[in-house]
Every structure is written in structure tokens, then in C-alpha cells.
Amino acid sequence: MMAAVTSLPELITGFSSIVFIDSPDIAVGDIFGSCSFNLLILAVLDYFVPGKPFSSVVTKSHVLAGFFGIFLITLSVISIVFGSRFPAIGWFSSYSILLNVLYLIAIRIIFKNEQHIAATIVGKDVPLVHHTHKDISLQLVIKRYALFALMVIAGASALPCIVLIMVDFIIEGIEEYTGVTIIYHKSEEIRQMITKQLGGGVTVYLGKHGFGAKGENKVPMDILYSVITRLDVSKLTAEIEKIDSDAFIIMSSIKDTRGGMIKKRRLKN
């Protein structure tokens, strides 16, 4: 119960950042950042333990949990560095299955270790201690838990969107636009993607190849030009990458626009 409550913000923030705003970086940064900050909390708590270091008054059983935590974090870092080398199963990596299995094994080992420690202290018949609160009913506890959990879920779901708005406001301003010029022979496929998938406007210029990596080439082609918000650049480039990674893309900042079809907010997925 305690683990579910303390990890609920990271879980919901990671889920909403991937599903709602298509930003896996926020999810990964949230998880690793929380791990680092939680370790900092241990260092701060050391100042409030009177007479001796904080680490000297806790049981040695935490060493096992810490070891498994380091092991799982190390595997996660390896998966980020060498993610493309892990075979995919459907739409997710086989690493995800490995991490879940190892986590369950780690929890089982920690649980057995706690049972062994308790048995060696007072014998095999260890009575379970139940902390009761007669003035609070189980039904009231469940209701309060559900209420606070919903509050955490609502706040964590909105957090990625709030972060993106704040970053865009601080760095780029409220209405900062980017002009994108796309030069590639698959211009019609890219144009369809921008207008239908992203809901953006496109201007088509009639041009032709000049001189490039393959030498002189004067074949006629369409040149696409679209104006999008700064936050939508990563989404646009990701969609173009799916069509063909060789597309030539030119981007430039635009301070203001008048008329035309301009998105005033982040493009929906």
C-alpha cells in the first residue's frame, strides 16, 4: 500500500507524458529524477537522527533492497544506451519483460529474507503485530485513500502539460512559431500527413532539383512550407522520419504571422 501511494505520481506522470503529449523523455526524466531526489532525502534525514549516523540505526535488510535497486537502474540505463539492439515483441521491447520479471524476483527474495531475519530473532513462531485504530473504520480509510489517490492522479496527469507550457512560455514566448521548409520527392505523402494527421496548413511551391549529393539534377519537384508552433516541431519531424529519414528539412524562427492557417495551440496526436 505504501509503495503504491509513493510511486503513484511517477506512474501517472509517466503515463500521461507518453499517452497524452507524446514525450517519453519526460517520463524517463521523471523516474530517474525521482530516484536521485529520494536518495537526497536520505542524506537530509541524516541530520535529524540524534547522536549517530542515519545509516547505522537502520536494519541491514535494506542492503538487499538497495542492491536490487542499483541493479535494476543499471539495466534501465543499459536499455537506453543500447535500446535498438533489444528485440521487439509487438510494439514494446523485450527489455520491458526482463525488467518486470527481475523486479518480481527481487521482491520475492526480499520478502523471504525478511521472513528469515524475523525467524532468527524470536524463533519460527513470530506473532504478527497489527496496529489498530478503533476510532477509524475500514470503510472510511478506503474512501480517504481513494480520494487522495484521485487527487494525485489528477495532478500527475496535468503535470507534463503544465511543464511544456511553462518551458515554451519561458524559452520561446507564448506565440513563437517555426517556419518549416521540406524538400523531398515524397512531398505529396508528407503534405497529406501534415494536413490530415497534424491538422496544419501547407503551402506548395513548384521547384526543381539543383545540385546535391548526387550531382546536378533538374527534375521538377514540389517544395512544402508550413508554419507550426515550436512545441510541434518534434512531432512533425518524427512523422517525417517515419516516411523517410532522407527528407531535407529547413527550419527558421518566425516572430509573428498574419492571416493564413496557423495553429494557436499544440497539435493533437
C-alpha positions as CSV (number, residue, x, y, z in Angstrom):
1,M,0.0,0.0,0.0
2,M,2.8,2.4,1.0
3,A,4.8,1.7,-2.2
4,A,1.7,2.2,-4.4
5,V,1.0,5.6,-2.8
6,T,4.5,6.9,-3.1
7,S,5.0,5.7,-6.6
8,L,1.6,6.8,-7.9
9,P,2.8,10.3,-9.0
10,E,5.7,8.9,-11.1
11,L,3.4,6.3,-12.6
12,I,0.7,8.7,-13.7
13,T,3.1,11.4,-14.8
14,G,5.0,8.9,-17.0
15,F,1.7,7.5,-18.4
16,S,0.3,10.9,-19.3
17,S,3.5,12.3,-20.8
18,I,3.6,9.3,-23.2
19,V,-0.1,8.9,-24.0
20,F,-1.3,12.5,-23.9
21,I,1.6,14.6,-25.1
22,D,3.9,12.0,-26.8
23,S,7.0,12.9,-24.8
24,P,8.8,9.8,-23.5
25,D,11.7,12.0,-22.3
26,I,9.6,13.5,-19.6
27,A,8.6,10.0,-18.4
28,V,12.2,8.8,-18.2
29,G,13.4,12.0,-16.6
30,D,10.7,11.9,-14.0
31,I,11.6,8.3,-13.0
32,F,15.4,8.8,-12.8
33,G,15.0,12.3,-11.3
34,S,12.7,10.9,-8.5
35,C,15.3,8.2,-7.7
36,S,18.0,10.8,-7.4
37,F,15.9,13.1,-5.3
38,N,14.8,10.2,-3.0
39,L,18.4,9.5,-2.3
40,L,18.9,13.1,-1.4
41,I,16.1,12.8,1.1
42,L,18.1,10.1,2.9
43,A,21.0,12.5,3.1
44,V,18.8,15.2,4.6
45,L,17.2,12.9,7.1
46,D,20.7,12.1,8.4
47,Y,20.7,15.5,10.1
48,F,17.6,14.7,12.2
49,V,18.9,11.4,13.7
50,P,20.4,12.4,17.1
51,G,23.7,11.0,18.3
52,K,24.7,8.7,15.4
53,P,24.6,8.5,11.6
54,F,21.3,7.6,10.0
55,S,22.7,4.6,8.2
56,S,23.9,3.0,11.5
57,V,20.4,2.7,13.0
58,V,18.5,1.0,10.2
59,T,18.4,-2.7,9.7
60,K,20.9,-4.5,7.4
61,S,18.0,-5.9,5.4
62,H,17.8,-2.6,3.4
63,V,21.2,-3.5,1.9
64,L,19.4,-6.2,-0.2
65,A,16.8,-3.8,-1.4
66,G,19.4,-1.2,-2.3
67,F,21.4,-3.7,-4.2
68,F,18.4,-4.7,-6.3
69,G,17.6,-1.1,-6.9
70,I,21.1,-0.4,-8.2
71,F,20.9,-3.5,-10.4
72,L,17.5,-2.5,-12.0
73,I,18.6,1.1,-12.5
74,T,21.8,-0.1,-14.2
75,L,19.8,-2.3,-16.5
76,S,17.5,0.6,-17.4
77,V,20.5,2.8,-18.3
78,I,21.8,-0.1,-20.5
79,S,18.5,-0.3,-22.2
80,I,18.6,3.4,-23.1
81,V,22.1,3.2,-24.5
82,F,21.6,0.0,-26.4
83,G,17.8,0.1,-26.8
84,S,17.9,-0.5,-30.6
85,R,19.7,-3.9,-30.0
86,F,16.9,-5.4,-27.9
87,P,14.5,-7.4,-29.9
88,A,10.9,-6.0,-30.1
89,I,7.8,-8.0,-29.2
90,G,4.9,-6.3,-30.9
91,W,5.3,-2.6,-30.0
92,F,7.4,-2.9,-26.9
93,S,10.9,-4.1,-26.1
94,S,11.8,-7.5,-24.7
95,Y,13.8,-5.5,-22.1
96,S,10.5,-4.4,-20.5
97,I,9.5,-8.1,-19.9
98,L,13.0,-8.8,-18.5
99,L,12.8,-5.9,-16.1
100,N,9.3,-6.9,-14.8
101,V,10.5,-10.5,-14.2
102,L,13.6,-9.4,-12.4
103,Y,11.6,-7.0,-10.3
104,L,9.2,-9.7,-9.2
105,I,12.2,-12.0,-8.4
106,A,13.8,-9.2,-6.3
107,I,10.6,-8.6,-4.4
108,R,10.3,-12.3,-3.7
109,I,13.9,-12.6,-2.4
110,I,13.5,-9.5,-0.2
111,F,10.3,-10.9,1.3
112,K,11.9,-14.3,2.0
113,N,14.9,-12.5,3.6
114,E,12.6,-10.5,5.9
115,Q,10.9,-13.8,7.0
116,H,14.3,-15.4,7.7
117,I,15.5,-12.4,9.7
118,A,12.3,-12.4,11.8
119,A,12.6,-16.1,12.4
120,T,16.2,-16.0,13.6
121,I,15.4,-13.2,16.1
122,V,12.4,-14.7,18.0
123,G,12.1,-18.2,16.6
124,K,10.0,-19.6,13.9
125,D,6.6,-18.7,15.6
126,V,6.7,-15.0,15.0
127,P,3.4,-13.3,16.0
128,L,2.2,-10.7,13.6
129,V,1.7,-7.2,15.1
130,H,-1.4,-5.4,13.9
131,H,-1.7,-1.7,14.6
132,T,-5.4,-0.9,15.0
133,H,-7.3,2.4,15.1
134,K,-10.7,1.8,16.7
135,D,-11.8,5.3,16.0
136,I,-11.4,4.9,12.2
137,S,-13.4,2.4,10.3
138,L,-12.0,0.4,7.3
139,Q,-14.7,1.9,5.1
140,L,-13.5,5.5,6.0
141,V,-9.9,4.5,5.3
142,I,-10.8,3.2,1.9
143,K,-12.8,6.3,1.0
144,R,-9.9,8.6,2.1
145,Y,-7.4,6.6,0.2
146,A,-9.4,6.6,-3.0
147,L,-10.0,10.4,-2.7
148,F,-6.3,11.2,-2.2
149,A,-5.3,8.8,-4.9
150,L,-7.7,10.5,-7.4
151,M,-6.1,13.9,-6.4
152,V,-2.7,12.6,-7.1
153,I,-3.8,11.1,-10.4
154,A,-5.3,14.4,-11.5
155,G,-2.3,16.4,-10.5
156,A,0.2,14.0,-12.1
157,S,-1.8,13.8,-15.3
158,A,-1.7,17.5,-15.7
159,L,1.9,18.0,-14.8
160,P,3.5,17.1,-18.2
161,C,1.2,19.6,-20.0
162,I,2.0,22.3,-17.4
163,V,5.7,21.7,-17.8
164,L,5.6,22.0,-21.6
165,I,3.5,25.2,-21.4
166,M,6.0,26.7,-18.8
167,V,9.0,25.8,-20.9
168,D,7.5,27.2,-24.1
169,F,6.5,30.4,-22.3
170,I,9.9,31.0,-20.7
171,I,12.1,30.0,-23.6
172,E,10.1,30.7,-26.7
173,G,7.3,33.0,-25.6
174,I,3.5,32.5,-25.9
175,E,3.2,32.7,-29.7
176,E,6.6,31.6,-31.1
177,Y,6.3,29.9,-34.5
178,T,8.7,28.0,-36.7
179,G,8.7,28.0,-40.5
180,V,9.5,24.6,-41.9
181,T,10.6,24.0,-45.5
182,I,10.6,20.4,-46.7
183,I,12.4,19.5,-49.9
184,Y,11.9,15.8,-50.9
185,H,10.4,13.8,-53.8
186,K,7.7,12.3,-51.5
187,S,6.2,15.7,-51.0
188,E,2.6,14.6,-51.5
189,E,2.8,11.9,-48.8
190,I,4.3,14.4,-46.4
191,R,1.7,17.0,-47.3
192,Q,-1.1,14.6,-46.6
193,M,0.5,13.8,-43.2
194,I,0.7,17.5,-42.2
195,T,-2.9,18.4,-43.2
196,K,-4.7,15.2,-42.1
197,Q,-2.7,13.8,-39.2
198,L,-1.4,17.1,-37.7
199,G,-4.2,19.4,-38.9
200,G,-1.7,22.0,-40.1
201,G,-1.7,24.2,-43.2
202,V,0.8,23.8,-46.1
203,T,1.9,25.9,-49.0
204,V,3.3,24.1,-52.0
205,Y,6.0,25.7,-54.2
206,L,6.8,24.4,-57.7
207,G,10.5,23.9,-57.9
208,K,13.2,21.6,-59.2
209,H,16.4,19.9,-58.1
210,G,19.6,21.9,-58.5
211,F,22.9,20.4,-57.3
212,G,23.2,17.9,-54.4
213,A,24.9,14.9,-53.1
214,K,24.3,13.0,-56.4
215,G,25.4,15.9,-58.6
216,E,23.3,18.1,-60.9
217,N,19.7,17.1,-61.1
218,K,17.0,19.4,-62.6
219,V,14.0,17.1,-62.1
220,P,10.8,19.1,-61.2
221,M,9.5,18.7,-57.6
222,D,7.1,20.3,-55.1
223,I,8.6,22.2,-52.1
224,L,6.4,22.3,-49.0
225,Y,6.3,25.1,-46.5
226,S,4.4,25.0,-43.2
227,V,4.3,27.3,-40.1
228,I,3.9,25.5,-36.8
229,T,4.4,26.2,-33.1
230,R,7.8,25.5,-31.5
231,L,6.3,22.7,-29.4
232,D,5.1,20.9,-32.6
233,V,8.5,20.7,-34.2
234,S,9.4,17.4,-32.6
235,K,6.1,15.8,-33.6
236,L,6.4,17.0,-37.2
237,T,10.0,15.8,-37.6
238,A,9.1,12.4,-36.0
239,E,6.3,11.9,-38.5
240,I,8.6,12.9,-41.4
241,E,11.2,10.4,-40.1
242,K,8.6,7.6,-40.4
243,I,8.0,8.5,-44.1
244,D,11.7,8.8,-45.0
245,S,14.7,9.9,-42.9
246,D,16.4,11.4,-46.0
247,A,14.0,14.3,-46.4
248,F,15.7,17.7,-46.4
249,I,14.2,20.0,-43.7
250,I,14.9,23.7,-43.2
251,M,13.6,25.4,-40.0
252,S,13.6,29.1,-39.1
253,S,12.1,31.1,-36.3
254,I,9.1,33.4,-37.0
255,K,8.2,36.2,-34.6
256,D,4.8,37.0,-36.0
257,T,2.2,36.0,-38.6
258,R,-0.9,37.5,-40.1
259,G,-3.8,35.5,-41.7
260,G,-3.5,32.0,-43.1
261,M,-4.0,28.7,-41.3
262,I,-1.9,28.8,-38.1
263,K,-2.2,26.5,-35.2
264,K,-2.6,28.5,-32.0
265,R,-2.0,25.6,-29.7
266,R,-0.1,22.3,-29.6
267,L,-1.1,19.9,-32.4
268,K,-3.1,17.0,-31.1
269,N,-1.9,13.4,-31.6
